[in-house]
Amino acid sequence: MKNKLKNKRIALIGTSPIMLIIANHLVKLNNKITIYSFNKKVGGAWSYYKYKNHYISTQTNVIVPDNKFEERNMPLINEYLTKEFNVTITRNYDKFMPKGYLAKKNYNYNLNPLYEKVLNNKNVKLIKKFIKQISIKNKKVKINNSIFDEIFITTFSGIEKLVNGKSIFQVKPKIILSEHVMVIAKKINRKYLHYSENFDKNFDRAQIRKIDNYQSFTARVRKEQKGKDILRLFLNSKLVKKKSEIIKIVKTKYKHYYRDYEQRDILRKKTKGIPVNYVNTPVFTESFFDLNKKLNILNKKYI
């Protein structure tokens, strides 16, 4: 694929870190990139809130290895992110409580430099528009009235219909509206936490960080608690001793276009042999290594 993607007009759906890494790689091959995104903030589910020159995650996504192979090769990802985008990476020593694989080493990432580098490139155009349909005709991709040579789509894009000549494939995802909270406080009444997938009765995924002289709590509201008052949930979890310790509360509702494994397989099969490149994006590390097989981004052998 690498040799084919040169001097072309290419579209991408979404501004997640993986998609921006693709955009950065393709721009260096002299391609013109157009990114479509329906989110107001760059990063999609990996967006940040800026507070006193610090970028705090509004949602609880983490970059962690999910097996021994990924753990061995995380240094390659870290080296790439540092050299290519000047991403700040620090070793994490706080508690990490995943449901699955527990790596010996985990890291904290500030991905904002990645966002800035890619979107400030003159050959990358960002269009804030929701895309429901992709059409293929004469080996070209049509989005609204624009024509592209290739397109990259993600697992959780909002695309509902793929039209290939006279054939129409329905690839409609399930829409899930998740609620997230980011709280800045003088003191969080818990130990620092890199990541937990089962925090307490009010929040499932959660992170607790220390930044300068304040602390941040980022979490996803449990399904059964959605729609309830965020402040009341926060106080109910006894995360502060008194309300006056809270500095800032940022509530985020994120529309998630979910596809199960069967739908992902269908999408993967239906995009073979046409100028639509399916990128499996549910987990960052898995997505990155899968992407590297296709585009040779690292240009290095695995450990």
C-alpha positions in Angstrom: 0.0 0.0 0.0 2.8 2.4 0.8 4.1 2.8 -2.7 0.5 3.3 -4.1 -0.3 6.2 -1.8 1.7 9.0 -3.4 0.6 12.2 -5.0 -3.1 11.5 -4.3 -6.1 13.3 -2.9 -7.0 11.3 0.3 -9.9 11.7 2.7 -9.9 10.6 6.4 -12.9 10.3 8.7 -12.2 11.6 12.2 -9.4 13.3 14.2 -8.5 10.5 16.6 -4.7 10.2 17.3 -4.5 7.2 14.9 -6.1 9.1 12.1 -3.8 12.0 12.6 -0.8 9.7 12.6 -2.1 8.4 9.2 -2.5 12.0 7.9 1.0 12.9 9.0 2.5 9.8 7.3 0.6 10.4 4.0 1.4 14.1 3.8 5.1 13.1 3.8 4.3 11.0 0.7 3.2 14.2 -1.1 -0.6 13.5 -0.7 -3.3 16.2 -0.2 -5.3 15.3 2.9 -8.9 16.2 3.8 -10.1 15.2 7.2 -13.9 15.2 8.0 -14.9 15.4 11.6 -18.2 16.0 13.3 -16.6 16.7 16.7 -16.0 20.3 17.9 -12.8 19.4 19.6 -9.8 17.8 17.9 -8.9 14.3 19.1 -12.4 12.8 19.1 -12.7 10.7 22.2 -9.1 11.8 23.0 -9.8 15.5 23.3 -8.3 17.7 26.0 -9.4 20.6 28.3 -6.7 23.3 28.7 -6.3 24.6 32.2 -3.3 26.8 33.2 -1.1 25.6 30.3 -1.9 22.0 31.0 -3.9 19.7 28.8 -6.2 17.4 30.8 -8.1 14.5 29.2 -11.9 15.0 29.1 -12.3 11.2 28.7 -10.5 8.2 30.1 -8.5 6.9 27.1 -5.1 5.5 27.8 -2.3 4.1 25.6 -1.3 0.8 27.2 -0.1 -2.6 25.9 -2.7 -5.3 25.8 -0.3 -8.3 25.5 3.4 -9.3 25.8 4.2 -8.4 22.2 2.8 -4.9 22.5 4.6 -4.4 25.9 7.9 -5.4 24.3 7.5 -3.0 21.5 6.0 0.0 23.3 9.4 1.7 23.3 9.2 1.8 19.5 5.8 3.7 19.7 7.2 6.0 22.4 10.3 6.8 20.3 8.2 7.5 17.2 5.8 9.8 19.1 8.6 11.7 20.7 10.7 12.2 17.6 7.9 12.7 15.1 5.6 14.9 17.1 7.6 16.0 20.2 4.9 14.3 22.4 5.8 14.4 26.1 5.9 10.9 27.6 6.6 10.2 31.3 6.8 6.9 33.2 3.6 6.3 35.2 4.0 4.9 38.7 0.3 5.3 39.8 -2.0 2.4 40.2 -3.2 0.7 37.0 -6.3 -1.5 37.2 -7.3 -2.9 33.8 -9.8 -5.8 33.3 -7.3 -7.4 31.0 -3.5 -7.4 30.6 -1.4 -5.8 33.3 1.9 -4.5 31.9 5.0 -3.9 34.1 5.5 -0.4 32.6 2.9 2.2 31.6 3.2 5.8 30.5 1.5 9.1 30.5 1.1 10.9 27.1 0.4 14.5 26.2 -0.8 14.1 22.6 -1.6 17.8 21.9 1.7 18.4 20.0 0.6 15.6 17.6 -2.7 17.4 17.0 -1.0 20.8 16.4 1.6 19.5 14.0 -0.8 17.7 11.7 -3.6 20.3 11.6 -1.1 23.2 11.1 0.2 21.5 8.0 -0.9 23.4 4.9 -1.5 20.2 3.0 -4.1 19.0 5.6 -7.6 20.4 5.4 -10.1 20.0 8.3 -13.8 20.1 7.4 -16.3 20.0 10.3 -19.0 17.8 8.7 -20.7 14.6 9.6 -20.4 12.0 6.8 -23.1 9.3 6.5 -22.4 7.9 3.0 -19.4 7.0 0.8 -19.8 6.4 -2.9 -17.4 4.5 -5.2 -17.4 5.1 -8.9 -14.7 4.6 -11.5 -12.3 3.6 -8.7 -12.7 7.0 -7.1 -14.3 8.0 -3.8 -17.1 10.6 -3.7 -18.0 12.4 -0.5 -20.8 14.9 -1.1 -19.5 16.8 -4.2 -15.8 16.1 -3.5 -13.8 13.4 -5.3 -10.8 11.5 -3.7 -8.4 8.8 -4.8 -8.6 7.0 -1.4 -10.4 7.2 1.9 -9.5 5.9 5.4 -12.4 5.1 7.7 -12.4 4.0 11.3 -14.4 1.3 13.2 -16.4 3.9 15.0 -17.1 6.4 12.2 -20.7 7.4 11.7 -20.9 6.1 8.1 -24.2 4.3 7.5 -24.0 3.5 3.8 -21.4 2.4 1.3 -22.4 2.7 -2.4 -20.1 0.8 -4.8 -21.5 1.2 -8.3 -25.0 -0.3 -8.3 -24.3 -2.2 -5.0 -25.4 -0.6 -1.7 -24.1 -1.9 1.7 -25.7 -0.8 4.9 -23.0 -0.4 7.6 -25.0 1.5 10.1 -23.5 1.6 13.6 -25.3 1.6 17.0 -25.4 5.0 18.5 -24.4 5.2 22.2 -24.4 8.5 24.1 -21.8 8.3 26.9 -21.4 10.9 29.7 -18.0 11.9 31.1 -16.8 14.3 33.8 -13.5 16.1 34.4 -13.1 17.7 37.8 -10.2 19.9 38.9 -9.9 20.2 42.7 -7.5 21.4 45.3 -7.4 17.9 46.7 -9.0 14.6 45.5 -9.7 12.3 48.4 -8.2 9.2 46.8 -4.7 8.0 45.8 -3.4 8.8 42.3 -4.8 6.5 39.7 -3.4 5.9 36.2 -6.5 4.0 35.1 -9.3 1.9 36.5 -12.1 0.2 34.5 -14.2 -0.4 37.6 -13.9 2.6 39.9 -17.0 2.7 42.1 -20.8 2.7 42.0 -21.0 6.0 40.1 -18.1 5.9 37.7 -16.6 3.0 35.8 -13.4 4.2 33.9 -11.5 6.7 35.9 -8.2 8.5 36.3 -6.8 10.7 39.1 -3.8 12.9 38.4 -1.6 15.5 40.2 -0.8 18.5 38.1 1.2 21.3 39.8 -0.7 22.3 43.0 -4.1 20.8 42.0 -5.5 17.4 41.1 -7.8 16.2 38.3 -10.4 13.5 38.2 -11.6 12.2 34.8 -14.2 9.5 34.6 -17.0 8.0 32.6 -20.5 7.9 34.3 -21.9 4.5 34.8 -24.8 3.5 32.5 -27.3 3.4 35.4 -26.2 6.9 36.6 -26.4 8.7 33.2 -28.5 11.8 33.3 -28.1 12.4 37.0 -26.5 15.5 38.5 -22.7 15.2 38.1 -21.8 17.3 41.2 -24.1 15.1 43.4 -22.4 11.9 41.9 -19.0 13.3 42.6 -19.8 14.2 46.2 -21.6 10.9 46.7 -18.3 9.1 45.7 -16.6 11.1 48.5 -13.9 12.4 46.2 -13.6 15.6 48.1 -14.0 16.4 51.8 -15.9 19.6 51.1 -17.6 21.2 48.1 -15.4 24.3 48.3 -12.3 22.2 47.2 -13.7 21.9 43.7 -12.2 24.3 41.2 -13.8 23.3 38.0 -16.3 20.7 36.6 -16.4 19.9 32.9 -19.2 17.7 31.7 -18.9 16.0 28.3 -21.5 14.0 26.3 -19.9 11.9 23.6 -21.9 10.3 20.7 -20.3 6.9 20.1 -20.9 5.1 16.8 -20.4 1.5 18.0 -19.8 -1.6 15.9 -19.6 -5.1 17.3 -17.1 -7.7 16.0 -19.5 -9.0 13.4 -20.1 -5.6 11.9 -16.3 -4.9 11.9 -15.7 -8.1 9.9 -18.4 -7.1 7.4 -16.9 -3.6 7.0 -13.4 -5.1 6.6 -14.6 -7.6 3.9 -16.7 -5.0 2.0 -13.8 -2.6 1.7 -11.4 -5.0 0.1 -10.5 -4.3 -3.5 -11.9 -0.7 -3.4 -10.2 2.6 -2.5 -11.7 2.4 1.0 -9.2 1.6 3.8 -10.7 0.3 7.0 -8.7 1.1 10.1 -9.5 -0.9 13.2 -9.4 1.7 16.0 -11.0 0.5 19.3 -7.6 0.1 21.0 -4.7 2.5 20.3 -1.7 0.0 20.6 -3.4 -2.7 18.5 -4.4 -0.1 15.9 -0.9 1.3 15.7 0.8 -2.0 15.1 -1.9 -3.0 12.6 -1.4 0.3 10.8 2.4 -0.2 10.8 2.0 -3.5 8.9 0.1 -1.6 6.1 2.1 1.7 6.0 5.5 0.8 7.5 5.3 3.9 9.7 8.1 2.8 12.1 10.4 1.6 9.4 12.0 -0.7 12.1 11.9 -4.3 13.1 9.9 -5.4 16.2 11.7 -6.4 19.3 
